[in-house]
């Protein structure tokens, strides 16, 4: 195998990590790290991917000041309190199941079961299992496995992890992120969060198609 697929998997892993972290409550030190990471990814030839215009629009915000740019306030307004009366929580269960009764708990428990079946015990952080940052973190972990499989020419392991990625993208991220994006748009977000959610949406849609294509090529 060439090293290129390994590099692509590592780049995708980095993008998942950045986007997932950006959807958690903003902390200045974390955003400073984003700027450094974005600089590293700038050397990875992202212009060949369909989501690159969205990545460039998102990256233009770095470096930034969390307080001066009002990100701390806007995060709460958009994702926590719904002060705009157009609450857009970054949690899958909000879009997939009824919020009354025990449906949410049942959904989250089933999702945790999926994580365990993939050999993922915990993702880290303090967000819920169905939070966007957690689910993007799951994909980052799978991309790490994929990169190792490419590097070590482990065909069986590679097919397995690509199947997991494809299933997770289709069952979860691409099943609710479009609606999440629409709600964020409707809430009149700051430019940073607008560009972030547009990038997240473009990226997961691209990933669904990209992983499917790679999986198909592996099977031929």
C-alpha angles and dihedrals in degrees: 000000000000121000093242097085088050091052092048091051090050091049091051089048090054092049092051090051095049095046093045093050091047089060092060123083106296118257120181096225090052093050091050087057089051089060091053093046092048089054091054092048090049087073093055097082095246090167089085090067124082093234094058096104089056091047092053092050091050093046094053089076094068129132097035141155112241095208099036092049092047095237094138091056095042093050090059092043094051105034110019118029105019091220087161088062086238100091113189107186114192093228125111096218090063089065102034108043142029111275093216124083121005098315095107094050091048092049093049092047090052090049091052087052089055090052091052091048088056091051093253113136100173136354099205129237128075101273125113121267091253096046114120092240091054094048092047087049090055089056090049090055091049090050088053090055090047092052091052091049092051093047094049095040092238100163097178093048090046093054090048095051093044089054090051092049092049093048094047094048093049098040096043128004100040090039094066112010093083091059091043089053091051092053092048090050091051091052093064097239127195113270091258095058092040091054091043095055092044089053093047091051095047091046099051092046090050090046092053091055095039096051091046090053094048091047091051092050090050090055095051 
